[in-house]
Amino acid sequence: MFYGLRNKLLVVILIIIAIGMVQIGYMQALATQKQMQPTANEDLFTQYIREEFGVPDIEELVRKYMKMTQQISSNKELGETYLYNLHDVFLQNPQLPIKAPPRYDVVYAPYSNSVIPIQGMMGIPLLGLMIMAIIVGKKYKNKKVVTWLLYGMLVLAVAISSYSIGYVYGQTASTTIVIEPSSFAKTADVIIFKDGDYAVAINGTTGQVIARSVNHSSVIQEAIDRLPNGGTIFIRRGTYYIYNTITIYRKKVALIGEGWRVSRLILKNNTDMIHVEGTAFTDEDVAGIILMHLDIYGNAEEGYSGNAIVLKNFIKDCIIAYNYIRQFKGYLLYQIYDIGDAQAKDSVIAFNQFESSQKGVRFAGAHILANWWFIGNYFYYVTGSGAKGLEINGMNVFAIIGNFFWDNYDMGLALLGCHKGTVVGNYFAGNKRSGSTKGYGIGLYYGTSYITISSNVFVPYGEQYHTYDIYIGTDDVHDIVISNNLFGGYSTDAIYKQGTNIKIYNNLGYITKNSGVVTVTGDGNTTTFTVDIQHNLTSDNAVCYASTTKPTDAVPTSIYCYLVDTNNDDYYETARIIVKFDTAPAVNETIKIFWEVEVVGR
């Protein structure tokens, strides 16, 4: 019966089938993994925007936020309700309803779930063939039929087993740990974990120990140094004490933790926590750095001083997202340069919580500082004298979308010498702490131009009101559009305006344009009609326009519209319209007067 097993041809066939099916399984596993990776032509930022927000690009994300908030501000009643409800939330519950994003779970995978069905299904055809062989053999007592059925069963078993072996090998050949749940997460090349007082770094594929020390920062640094071509370092839950600055100087290094209050880095020396440094845009630059899901603690209460994250000189395609950064005497995020042609560009800062520190987030400028996107961050409780939640110097082309600026010392957002930016869908609350001589939601200075500020909300925090919600502080600021915002967080005024070509319109709580229709009725004798209208604008630096309908038998000869101060308080609150006709309109004839008043200049 089993004579065929000794047949050389059959053995050769089985070997060929086994090799082929192993190869097929291996290639299928690689193809499956490849589908989870970004396409070759898709940059990291585009991938991040697509996967986290469900939109194809940053322009669509801006449109999404503007549409959402303009729907509120376009409806006065709805907008006022929204504004006052938000105000009440702050008065009644000053603590932000902040939830840390879900941490990454660790899934050990020498086997993937997708392999289990294949392995389970192996038994079905084998069992079926065995039963069939027994039935046929008993019924017909035909040994040849049984023999060929057993041969078929053997071939099928070899094929399925070989395929499974190849598939499993393909999945485990380059990965040991998968970081879930986001498809944006990378497989870990190095895993760092706590073992008592020691931090241990192991190779994510082989499990070989790379470094082990009570000096936790040296272990993290050794892991970075072992990635000459970049890779992902996964920091498992635990508290890691940082005595020396961790320096990332290689491209495409990802430092990823398990989440807020889980993977904690605590400063234990007078030094900066993390430096990302590039010297030039070459094959060895620091493009593609990722810092995600880390809890970064400055330990200021124990007297340690330093900055949290420093971005220096050449930076490109970086993502800093979902981190909790707080309690530093220095800056929470600090971009600097000391190389003349330095470039920092094409990067995203998203869903971080920057809070409770002496200094906030500051971009100090570069030869080229461009294409940065700040999305969904909290800039909160920055208390040092003169501190801002976010200060940007000399940046070109940027978007600040859906961020929260709350309870910062001098102001929430400062733009100095910045151009071509969008500030949309943000919340500014009480950015004026005791002792501040400024207290602005947004401040614009030093030639800042071509900025759109739209669909933002300005409210107080308790008794902390902005002096001005928006402060345009120097004459060289120009080409600014302020529209569709909700103003209600100021003590002096919503907007202080200098500069040129500053367009302000369609804002709730700061009316810069008003219009309407009034009527006069002829009596057959009167040829001159005078109408006074309260314009209710935020400023009396305004122009007034008027026109009328034509009576049946009279022609308007002149229409005058000018502003008057009727109560002698130096504010010209009334638009006075004077209309003259060549002959008196007929008795009971109604004439409509259309008027419009709009603020201009400062």
C-alpha positions in Angstrom: 0.0 0.0 0.0 2.8 2.4 0.9 5.1 1.3 -1.8 4.6 4.6 -3.5 6.3 6.4 -0.6 9.5 4.9 -1.7 9.1 6.1 -5.2 11.8 8.6 -5.9 9.6 10.6 -8.2 6.9 11.0 -5.5 9.6 12.2 -3.0 10.9 14.8 -5.5 7.3 16.0 -6.2 6.6 16.4 -2.4 9.8 18.3 -1.9 9.0 20.7 -4.8 5.5 21.2 -3.5 6.8 21.9 0.0 9.4 24.5 -1.2 6.9 26.2 -3.4 4.2 26.5 -0.8 6.6 27.8 1.8 7.7 30.5 -0.7 4.0 31.3 -1.5 3.1 31.6 2.2 6.2 33.8 2.9 5.4 36.2 0.0 1.7 36.4 1.0 2.8 37.4 4.6 5.1 40.1 3.2 2.3 41.4 0.9 -0.1 41.6 3.8 2.4 43.6 5.9 3.2 45.8 3.0 -0.5 46.8 2.7 -0.2 48.2 6.2 2.6 50.5 5.3 2.4 53.9 3.6 2.8 54.1 -0.1 6.2 55.1 -1.4 4.9 58.4 -2.7 3.1 59.4 0.6 5.0 61.5 3.1 4.6 61.0 6.8 2.5 64.1 7.3 0.0 63.2 4.6 -0.3 59.7 6.0 -0.9 61.1 9.5 -3.6 63.6 8.3 -5.3 60.8 6.3 -5.4 58.2 9.0 -6.1 60.5 12.0 -8.6 62.9 10.5 -10.0 61.1 7.5 -9.2 63.9 5.0 -6.7 63.8 2.1 -4.7 66.9 2.9 -4.3 69.9 5.3 -6.4 72.2 3.1 -9.4 69.9 3.5 -8.8 69.8 7.2 -8.8 73.6 7.4 -12.1 73.7 5.3 -13.6 71.1 7.7 -12.9 73.2 10.8 -14.0 76.4 9.2 -17.3 75.0 8.0 -18.0 73.5 11.4 -17.4 76.8 13.3 -18.9 79.1 10.7 -22.2 77.2 11.0 -22.2 78.3 14.6 -21.1 81.9 14.1 -23.5 82.5 11.1 -26.5 82.0 13.4 -26.5 84.8 16.0 -28.9 83.1 18.4 -27.1 79.7 18.2 -23.7 81.5 18.4 -24.6 83.4 21.5 -26.0 80.3 23.2 -22.8 78.4 22.3 -20.6 81.2 23.6 -22.4 81.6 26.9 -22.7 77.9 27.5 -18.9 77.6 27.1 -18.5 80.6 29.4 -20.6 78.8 32.1 -18.5 75.7 31.8 -15.4 77.6 32.7 -17.1 79.4 35.6 -18.6 76.3 37.1 -15.8 73.8 36.4 -12.4 75.4 35.8 -10.8 72.0 35.2 -10.6 71.0 31.6 -12.3 67.8 30.7 -9.1 66.3 29.4 -8.9 62.6 28.6 -5.6 61.0 27.7 -5.8 59.2 24.3 -5.9 55.4 24.5 -2.4 53.9 25.0 -0.9 51.6 22.6 -1.4 47.9 23.6 1.5 45.5 23.0 0.7 42.4 21.0 3.4 39.7 20.9 3.3 38.0 17.6 5.2 35.1 16.6 1.8 34.1 15.3 -0.7 36.4 13.7 -4.5 36.0 14.1 -4.7 35.7 10.3 -2.7 32.4 10.5 -5.0 30.7 13.0 -7.9 30.0 10.4 -5.4 28.5 8.0 -4.0 26.2 10.7 -7.5 25.3 11.9 -8.7 24.5 8.4 -5.8 22.0 7.8 -7.6 19.4 9.8 -10.9 19.6 7.8 -9.6 18.2 4.4 -7.3 15.7 6.2 -10.1 14.3 8.3 -12.4 14.3 5.2 -9.9 12.3 3.1 -9.3 9.8 5.9 -13.0 9.2 6.3 -13.5 8.9 2.5 -10.6 6.5 2.3 -12.1 4.3 5.0 -15.6 4.3 3.5 -14.4 3.6 -0.1 -12.0 1.0 1.1 -14.6 -0.9 3.1 -17.3 -0.6 0.4 -15.3 -1.6 -2.6 -12.3 -3.3 -0.9 -10.2 -1.6 -3.5 -6.7 -1.0 -2.2 -5.7 1.2 -5.2 -8.5 3.7 -4.4 -7.5 3.9 -0.8 -3.8 4.2 -1.8 -4.5 7.1 -4.2 -6.7 8.9 -1.6 -3.9 8.6 0.9 -1.4 10.0 -1.6 -3.7 12.9 -2.2 -4.1 13.4 1.5 -0.4 13.4 1.9 0.2 15.9 -0.9 -2.5 18.3 0.5 -1.1 18.0 4.0 2.4 18.9 2.8 1.1 21.8 0.8 -1.0 23.3 3.6 1.7 22.8 6.2 4.4 24.3 4.0 2.2 27.3 3.2 1.5 27.9 7.0 5.2 27.6 7.8 6.1 30.1 5.1 3.3 32.5 6.2 4.4 32.4 9.9 8.0 32.9 9.0 7.2 35.8 6.8 5.4 37.5 9.6 8.1 36.9 12.2 11.2 37.4 10.1 11.3 41.2 10.7 9.0 41.8 13.7 8.5 40.6 17.3 6.2 43.3 18.6 3.3 45.1 16.9 2.1 48.4 18.3 -1.7 48.6 18.2 -4.3 49.9 17.4 -3.3 52.5 14.9 -2.1 51.4 11.5 0.1 54.4 11.6 2.2 52.7 14.3 5.3 51.0 13.3 6.7 47.7 14.4 9.3 48.0 17.1 13.0 47.6 16.3 14.0 48.1 19.9 11.9 47.5 23.0 12.7 49.3 26.3 11.2 48.1 29.6 11.8 48.3 33.3 13.4 45.4 35.3 13.4 46.6 38.9 15.6 49.7 39.0 17.1 48.9 35.7 16.0 50.0 32.2 16.6 47.3 29.6 16.7 47.7 25.8 16.4 44.6 23.7 16.4 43.9 19.9 12.8 43.7 18.8 13.5 40.8 16.5 16.0 38.6 18.3 15.4 39.6 21.9 19.1 40.2 22.4 19.9 42.7 25.2 21.3 45.9 23.8 21.7 47.8 27.0 20.9 47.4 30.7 21.5 50.1 33.3 20.2 52.1 36.2 21.0 55.2 34.1 17.8 55.0 32.1 18.7 57.9 29.7 21.9 56.1 28.7 19.8 53.0 27.8 17.5 55.1 25.6 20.5 56.8 24.0 22.2 53.4 23.3 19.0 52.2 21.6 19.0 55.3 19.3 22.7 54.8 18.5 22.0 51.2 17.4 19.6 52.4 14.6 21.9 53.8 11.9 19.1 53.7 9.3 16.3 54.7 11.6 13.7 52.6 13.3 11.1 52.4 16.1 11.9 52.4 19.7 9.0 51.3 21.9 9.1 52.4 25.5 7.0 50.1 27.6 5.1 51.2 30.7 7.2 52.4 33.6 9.0 55.4 35.1 12.4 56.3 33.5 14.7 58.8 35.2 16.5 61.1 32.7 19.9 62.3 34.0 21.4 63.2 30.6 20.0 64.7 27.4 18.6 62.2 25.0 19.9 63.2 21.5 18.2 62.1 18.3 20.5 62.8 15.4 19.5 60.1 12.9 16.7 60.1 10.4 13.4 58.3 10.8 13.8 57.4 14.4 10.4 56.9 16.2 10.3 57.1 20.0 6.9 55.8 21.0 5.5 55.1 24.5 2.3 53.4 25.8 0.6 56.6 26.7 0.1 59.4 29.3 1.0 58.5 32.9 2.1 55.2 31.6 5.5 55.6 29.8 6.9 58.4 32.0 10.2 60.2 31.4 11.1 62.2 34.5 14.0 64.8 34.5 16.5 64.3 37.3 19.2 66.8 36.4 19.6 70.4 35.2 19.6 69.5 31.5 17.2 69.3 28.6 15.2 66.2 28.2 15.3 65.5 24.4 17.2 67.1 21.6 16.4 66.5 17.9 19.4 67.9 16.0 20.3 68.0 12.3 23.3 69.5 10.7 22.3 69.5 7.0 19.7 68.0 4.7 21.6 65.0 3.6 21.0 61.3 3.7 21.9 61.4 7.4 19.6 64.3 8.4 16.9 64.1 11.1 13.9 63.9 8.7 11.0 61.8 9.8 11.4 61.9 13.6 8.4 60.7 15.5 7.7 61.3 19.2 4.4 59.9 20.3 2.5 58.8 23.4 5.1 59.8 25.9 4.6 61.3 29.4 7.4 63.9 29.7 7.8 65.4 33.2 10.2 68.2 34.1 10.2 67.7 37.9 10.4 71.5 38.4 9.1 71.2 42.0 12.4 69.5 42.9 14.3 72.4 41.4 15.5 70.9 38.1 15.7 73.2 35.2 15.8 72.6 31.5 13.7 72.3 28.3 11.5 69.4 27.5 12.1 69.0 23.7 14.5 71.1 21.7 14.4 71.0 17.9 17.7 72.4 16.5 18.8 73.5 13.1 17.8 71.1 10.3 14.4 69.5 11.0 12.0 68.0 8.4 9.0 65.7 8.3 8.7 65.3 12.0 5.6 64.3 14.0 5.2 65.2 17.7 1.9 63.9 18.8 -0.2 62.6 21.7 2.4 63.5 24.4 1.8 64.9 27.9 4.5 67.5 28.6 4.6 69.5 31.8 6.3 70.9 34.9 9.4 72.3 33.2 11.3 75.5 34.2 12.4 75.9 30.5 10.3 75.6 27.3 8.0 72.7 26.8 9.0 72.7 23.1 11.8 74.9 21.7 12.8 75.3 18.1 16.2 77.0 17.8 19.1 77.3 15.3 22.8 78.3 15.3 23.6 77.4 11.7 23.0 80.3 9.2 21.2 78.3 6.5 19.2 76.1 8.9 15.8 74.9 7.8 12.9 73.6 9.9 9.9 72.6 7.9 7.2 70.2 6.8 6.2 68.9 10.3 3.2 68.5 12.6 2.6 69.1 16.3 -0.7 67.4 17.2 -2.8 66.4 20.2 -0.2 67.2 22.8 -0.9 68.6 26.2 1.6 71.4 27.1 1.0 72.6 30.6 2.0 73.8 34.0 5.5 75.2 33.2 7.4 78.5 33.4 7.7 78.8 29.6 5.4 77.5 26.8 6.2 76.5 23.2 8.5 78.7 21.2 9.7 78.7 17.6 12.6 81.1 17.5 13.0 81.1 13.7 15.5 79.8 11.1 16.7 80.6 7.6 13.7 78.7 6.4 10.9 78.0 8.9 7.9 76.8 6.9 5.0 74.4 6.6 4.2 73.6 10.2 0.9 72.4 11.4 -0.4 72.7 15.0 -3.5 70.6 15.5 -5.6 69.8 18.6 -3.0 70.7 21.2 -3.6 72.2 24.7 -1.4 75.2 25.7 -2.3 75.6 29.3 -1.1 77.3 32.5 2.2 78.7 31.4 3.0 80.9 34.4 6.4 82.5 33.9 6.5 86.3 33.6 5.9 87.3 30.0 5.2 83.7 28.9 3.0 82.7 26.0 1.3 79.5 25.3 2.7 79.4 21.7 5.1 81.9 20.3 6.2 81.7 16.7 8.9 83.9 15.1 9.4 84.2 11.3 7.3 81.3 10.1 5.9 81.1 6.6 2.9 79.0 5.6 1.4 77.4 8.7 -2.0 76.3 10.1 -3.1 76.5 13.8 -6.2 74.4 14.0 -8.5 73.3 16.8 -6.1 74.1 19.7 -6.9 75.2 23.2 -5.1 78.2 24.7 -6.0 78.6 28.4 -4.8 80.5 31.4 -1.3 81.5 30.1 0.6 84.4 31.6 0.8 87.1 28.8 -1.1 85.6 25.9 -2.3 82.5 24.2 -0.7 82.8 20.8 2.0 85.3 19.6 2.9 85.7 15.9 6.0 87.8 15.2 7.1 88.3 11.7 5.0 85.4 10.4 3.4 85.2 7.0 0.7 83.2 5.1 -0.9 81.5 8.1 -4.3 80.2 9.1 -5.6 80.3 12.7 -9.0 78.5 12.7 -11.2 76.7 15.1 -9.2 77.4 18.3 -10.3 78.3 21.8 -8.8 81.2 23.8 -9.7 81.5 27.5 -8.4 83.9 30.1 -4.8 84.3 28.9 -4.0 87.0 31.4 -2.6 85.9 34.8 -2.1 88.3 37.7 0.7 90.7 37.1 0.5 90.6 33.3 0.7 93.9 31.5 -0.7 92.4 28.3 -3.3 89.7 28.5 -4.2 88.9 24.9 -5.8 85.9 23.2 -3.7 86.5 20.1 -0.9 89.0 19.5 0.4 90.0 16.1 3.7 92.0 15.7 6.6 92.9 13.5 5.5 92.7 9.9 3.2 89.7 10.4 1.1 89.5 7.2 -1.4 87.5 5.2 -2.9 85.8 8.2 -6.5 84.6 8.4 -8.0 84.4 11.8 -11.4 82.7 11.5 -13.9 80.7 13.5 -12.2 81.0 16.8 -13.8 81.4 20.3 -12.6 83.9 22.9 -14.0 83.6 26.4 -12.8 84.5 30.0 -11.6 82.0 32.5 -13.4 82.7 35.7 -12.5 86.4 36.5 -9.6 86.3 34.1 -10.5 88.4 31.0 -8.3 89.2 28.1 -7.4 92.9 27.9 -7.9 92.4 24.1 -9.0 89.1 22.5 -6.9 90.1 19.4 -4.1 92.6 19.7 -2.4 94.0 16.6 0.6 95.6 18.2 2.8 97.2 15.5 2.1 99.5 12.5 3.9 97.2 10.0 1.4 94.3 10.4 -0.7 94.1 7.2 -3.2 92.1 5.2 -5.0 90.4 8.1 -8.5 88.9 7.9 -10.5 88.5 11.1 -13.9 86.8 10.4 -16.5 84.5 11.8 -15.1 84.5 15.4 -17.0 84.5 18.7 -15.8 87.3 20.9 -16.7 87.5 24.6 -13.5 87.2 26.6 -12.2 90.8 26.9 -12.2 93.5 29.5 -11.2 96.4 27.3 -12.2 95.5 23.7 -12.3 92.5 21.4 -9.7 93.9 19.0 -6.9 96.5 19.2 -6.0 97.3 15.7 -2.9 98.9 14.1 -1.3 98.1 10.7 -2.8 98.4 7.3 -5.5 96.4 5.3 -7.0 94.8 8.4 -10.4 93.3 7.4 -12.8 92.5 10.1 -16.3 91.1 9.4 -19.0 88.7 10.3 -17.9 88.3 13.9 -20.2 87.7 16.8 -19.6 90.1 19.7 -17.7 92.6 17.6 -19.9 94.3 15.1 -18.0 96.2 12.4 -20.8 96.5 9.8 -24.5 97.1 10.1 -27.2 97.8 7.7 -31.0 98.0 7.4 -34.0 99.7 5.9 -36.2 102.5 7.3 -39.2 104.3 5.8 -40.5 107.8 5.6 -44.0 108.8 4.6 -44.9 111.8 2.4 -47.4 114.5 3.5 -47.6 116.5 0.2 -45.6 119.4 1.7 -42.2 118.1 3.1 -39.3 117.9 0.7 -36.5 117.2 3.2 -36.5 114.1 5.5 -34.0 113.5 8.4 -33.6 110.0 9.9 -31.3 109.1 12.9 -30.1 105.5 13.2 -28.1 103.9 16.0 -25.4 101.9 14.2 -24.2 99.8 17.3 -20.7 99.4 15.9 -17.6 98.8 17.9 -16.0 101.9 16.6 -17.1 105.3 15.2 -14.3 105.3 12.7 -16.9 104.4 10.1 -18.3 105.2 6.7 -22.0 105.6 6.0 -24.0 104.9 2.8 -27.6 105.5 1.9 -30.0 105.3 -1.0 -33.8 105.5 -1.5 -36.6 104.4 -3.7 -38.0 107.0 -6.1 -41.4 108.5 -5.3 -44.1 108.6 -8.0 -43.9 112.3 -8.8 -40.7 113.4 -7.0 -36.9 112.9 -7.7 -34.2 112.8 -4.9 -31.9 115.7 -5.4 -29.4 114.8 -2.6 -28.7 112.2 0.0 -26.4 112.9 2.9 -25.2 110.3 5.5 -22.8 111.2 8.4 -22.1 110.3 12.0 -23.2 112.5 14.9 -22.6 112.4 18.7 -26.1 113.0 20.1 -25.2 112.6 23.8 -21.9 114.5 23.8 -19.7 111.6 25.0 -17.2 111.8 22.1 -18.5 108.7 20.5 -20.4 109.2 17.3 -23.0 106.5 17.8 -25.7 107.8 15.3 -25.8 107.7 11.6 -27.8 110.7 10.4 -29.4 110.5 6.9 -30.8 113.5 5.1 -32.8 113.1 1.9 -34.0 116.0 -0.3 -36.5 115.8 -3.1 -37.3 118.3 -5.9 -41.0 118.2 -5.0 -42.8 116.9 -2.0 -43.8 113.2 -2.1 -47.5 112.7 -2.2 -49.6 112.2 0.9 -49.2 108.7 2.5 -46.6 107.7 -0.1 -43.9 105.5 1.5 -40.3 105.9 0.6 -37.7 103.3 1.6 -34.2 104.4 2.7 -31.5 101.8 2.6 -28.5 102.4 4.8 -25.1 100.7 5.7 -22.4 101.7 8.2 -19.0 100.0 8.3 -15.9 100.5 10.4 -12.8 101.5 8.5 -9.2 102.4 9.5 -8.2 101.9 13.2 
